[in-house]
Amino acid sequence: MSEPIAATPAGYHAVAKLYNALMTGLVLSLISTRGAGDARRFVFAHFRRQHLEKFLPGLKKLGLDHLPPAVACAQYHYFSNALGGVKTRYARESDRKAWVRYPPPRWIWQGTAICAIPPAVNEAMLHGWHGHNGVSLGNPRLGFVCTGETVNGDAGLEGYYVEYDHDIAPEERVRFAFDETPPDYDALPEPVLDSASWPKERLAKVERSYAMEYVRSLLPVTQDLFGPADAQAIVARTARLIGLQFYEDTALSLGLAGTDAHGFAHYLAALAAAQGERVEIARDGADFLVQQQGWRLMDGVAVAHRDAAFTAWNALWQGALAARNRDLALTASFSGAAITWHVTRRKTKTGKEQG
């Protein structure tokens, strides 16, 4: 007899936390195992991909496409990031100059991770997204000027969109001017987010979706940059470490502490349900099956080697299980859409179940 599992706000928060950590952890893994150059290439490609997919539709969805270009761009970052749970500020100086600021703590470089991020890796995000806004808008005069970086010890990542009097060269689309003084944000009117009146569950769901988008991008981007085998290896290593490190915190938030197989099946199913999946738990003797009827995370995403992407992503849950109880094992059957996980007791060399 199967047991359907429903999504909960705690599940949304747990997914957001895990996927935020997976993105941060992947950049750190690239820095430590392949060097800052490959980390910079990944961050650039990741944010350029997200820009091309999200920017123009997002402007229209947020009702900003009628605004002057510099104002529209700054408000886009202000609204879209704030909806995802990222701290942001906004200040409009004129129709041709508008500021956006990301105060600490930085969402993407969470915790002590910020200490390991070279400026060039952080700046790749600006080149990948902010510097391409004018291109996407068909406005060759629009650029972004960065006036502060948290990774340098500044009080946040900060800068402004500006529409120049002349067309700018590609290398001028992002400039760095750390001697410029930002405005007094409190003295300038700031638009009010509609989300200020949303219920907490809706906000948690949006934050979950924001974090999911990072994983939807990182799986194909790593394959494009490093090839399927290397991408699988680096993402799987990172995912397992994140599962090991964040399992306890997320399990406690879901009320699923303990070491038994049934509790882990509920943990896995709760996180799947929080991602919008149809999922059930079934018993198989002393073992448990978690059956998911799709892979919504990757719906509509063109990834050349889907099995490799799944194997890399699935290492997150294998790491989580190892943290819960190393005498349990997790096997997965992936058909390209449906997924079945089997939570079992490991066998000893004599063929007997441990525990």
N, C-alpha and C positions, 0 to 999 in steps of 0.2 A: 504494500500500500504506500502510495507516494504522499509527500507532505509539501504543498506549495508554500513558497516563502515570499513575503511582501517587503517592499522597500520601506525604510524608516529614515528619519532625519539623522540618527546616529550612523546609519549606513552611508548616507551622503557625505557626512563629515569624514568618515574613515576612508572612503574612496578618494576624496579630495586630498587628504593627508598623504596617502600612499603614492598617488600619482604625482603630486608636487615633489615628493622626495625622490621618486624615480627620475624625473627630469633633472633635478639638481644633481643627483647621484651619477647620472650618465655623463654629465659634463665633467664632474670630478674624476670619473673613471677614465675618460678620454685624456684629461690632463695628465693623470698619473701613469697611464699605460702607453699612450700614443703621443703625448706631448701637446703643448698649448696650441700648436698650429692646427692639428686635427680637431681639437676642441673648438677653435675659432671657426673652422670650416663648417663644423656641424651647427653651431649656433647661428651662423649666417644663413645656411641653407634651411634650417628649421623655421626661422622667423620669416624668411622670404616666402617659403611655402605657405605659412599661415597668412601672411599678408595677401598673397595672390588669391587665396581662398576666401578670406574673411573681410577684407577692408571695404571694398566697394559695396557688397551686400549689407555689411554692418552699418555703413553710413546711412543707407536708405532705411534700414530697419529701425535705427535710432532716430530717424527724422532729422538728420544733420546735413543731408546732401544739398540743401538750399543755402547753407551758410557760406561766407567767404572761405576760401580754401584753408588758410592758416588757422582760422577759428574752428572750422569743421574738423581738421585733423587733431588739434589739441583736445577738443571736446570728445572726439571719438576715443582717444586713449583714456581720458578722464572717466567717461561712462563705462566703457567696455571692461576696463580693468577693475573699477570699483565694483561692478556687478559680479566679477569673479572673486571678490574678497581681497583685492589688492589695494593698499592705501594709495590714494592719488589726490593731487591738488590741481587746480586750474586757475589761470588768470589771463584775462583778455586785456591787452594794452591798446589794441586798435584792430581794425578789420584785417590788417596785414601782419599782425604780430600777436601770437597767443602762446602762453607758457603752459607746460605740464610738468608736474613734479611727482616723483615716487619717493615718499619719505621712508626712512627705515622703520621697521625691519623690511628688507627687500623680500618679496614673495619667492622669487626664483632662486635666490642664493640664501636659503633659509639657515638660521642658526649660525654655527661656526664655519659653515661652508664658504661664507663670503671671504674668509681669510685666504682661501686658496685660489680665488678667481683673478687671473691676470687682467689688467685693463683692456688689453686687445681682445680678450674673449668676451668681456662685457660689451665692448664697443661693437662687436660683430652683430649684436642684436639691433643696434641703431642703424647700421649699414643695411642689414637685412630687411628691416621694416620701415623705420622712420624716414630713411633717405629715399625710399621708393614711392612715398605717397604722392609726390608731385608727378612722377612718371605715370602712376595709375590714374591720376586725375587729368592727365594730359596738360599739365601746367609746368612748363620748363623753368619757371621763375621761383618755384617753391622749394625751400630747403629747411633743414633742421639744424639748430645750433645747440650743442651740448655745453652747459656751463658748470656741471658738477657731476661727479660719479661717486657713488657710495663706496665702491671698491678702492677708491683713492683716499677714503677717509672724509669725503665731503658729506654734508648733511642731507644726502639723498641723491638719486639720479634726477637730473633736472636740465631743462632747456626749453627752447621755444621754436615754434614754426614761424617762418618769416617768408613773405612774398617780396622778392627783390624787384628792382626797377628794370632788371635785365635778365635774360636767360642765363642759367648757371651751368657750368661744366659738371660732368658726372662726379668728379672728385670734390666738388663743392656742395653736393647734396647733403652731406653731414660735415659740419665744421665743429671745432672744439675751441671754446673761448672761456677758459676757467677764471679769467679776471673780470668777467661781467657780473654785475650785481642783479640778483633776481628781484622781482617786485614784492611788495607787501601783499601777500595773498588775502589776508584778512581785510584789507582795505578795499578790495575789488570784489564786485558781485560774482558769486559762484553759482552755476546752475544747480538746481535741486534734482536729485535722482528720484525717479518714480519709485525706485525700490525702497525708498525710505518708509513707505507705508506697506510694504509687502510683509506677509507672515514669515516667521523664521524658517518654516519648512521650505517655502518657495526659495528663499535666499540660499539655503543649504543646497538645494537641488541645482541652482544656477552655479554655485561655486564648484560643485561636483562636475558639472558639464564643462566648466572652464578648464579644470585640471585634466579631464578626459581628452580634450583637444590636443594637449601637449603630447600625450601618448599616441594618439591617432597620427600625429605628424612624425614623432621620433622613430617609429618603427619603419616606415618607408624611407625616410631620409637617411638613416644609418645604412640601409641596404644600398641606396643609390651612391653613397659616398665611399663605403668600405667593402662592398660586396656582401652577398648573403651569409657566407660562412663567418667572416670577421664580425659582421653586424650581429649575428646571432650570439657569438661568443661574448662580445663586450656588453650587449644589452642583458643577456642572461646572467652574466656575472653580477652586473649591477642590480638587476631585479632580485636575485637571490639574497644579496646583502641587504637590500631594502626590506625584503620580507622578514629576514632574521631580526633586523634592528627595530622595525616598527610593529611587529606582530603584537607584542604584549600590550602596547598602548592602545592599538585599535581594537583588540579583543576585549580589553577592559571596557572601552567605551560602548561596545556592543553587548556587554554583559555576558560574554562567552569565555570567561577565564576557565582554566582547568587543563587537563591533559588528554581527555578521552577523544576517541575518533568521532563520536556523534557530535560533540561540541565543535570540532573543527569543520565537520560537514556543514553545520549551521553557520559558522563563520564565513566559509566560502560562499554558501548560498546567499547569505545576507549581503555580501559585497556584490555578488552578481545581480541580485534584485535591485540594489541601489544604483546600478548602472543601466537599469531599464530592461534587464533581461527577464525572460520567463524561465523560472528555475524551480526545480522540485528536488526533494531529498527522498531517497528510497533505501530500504534496508536490503542487504544481500548477505544473509547469514549473520556473521559477527561484524561484517563490514558495511560501509555506507556508500551509496552512489549519489552524486550531485549531478543532475541532468539539466543542461542549459539548451534552450531551443533556438539559439542563434549566437551571433557575436556582434552585438550592437555597437560595441566599441569601434569596430573596424568596418561597419556598414558603409558602402560607398567609397571606401578608400582603395585606391589602386596601389597594391603592393605586389611586386613581382614574385616574391617567394613567400607565399602566405603561410606555409607550414613552418618555415624558419622563423617568421615573425611570431607565430603562435608559440613555438618552443621557447623563444626568448622571453616573451611576456609571461608564460606559464611558470617560469622560474621564480616569479614573485610569490606565487602560492606555495611552491615547493620550499622556499626559504621560510615562509610563515609556518608551515607544518613542522619543519625541523626545529623551529624555536618553541613550538608548543610541546612536541613530544618526538624525540629522535627515533623512537621505536615504532613510529608510524610511517607509512609510505603513501605517496600520492602518485597514481598513474592517470594519464589522460588519453582519451580517444577523441580525435578532432577530425571531423568530416569535411571541413571547409566552412561549416556554419555551426551545426550542432556540436556540443561538447559534453562528454561524460567524464567526470572525475571519479576515481575509485579510491576511497580512503581505507587502507588495510593495515594490519599489523605486519611488521617485517618478519621474515622467516629467519631462524637461526641456521647455522651450517648443518644441523641435523634435520632440518625441515620443520622444526616445531616453531610455533608462533611465540614471539617474545612477549613477556608480560603475562 
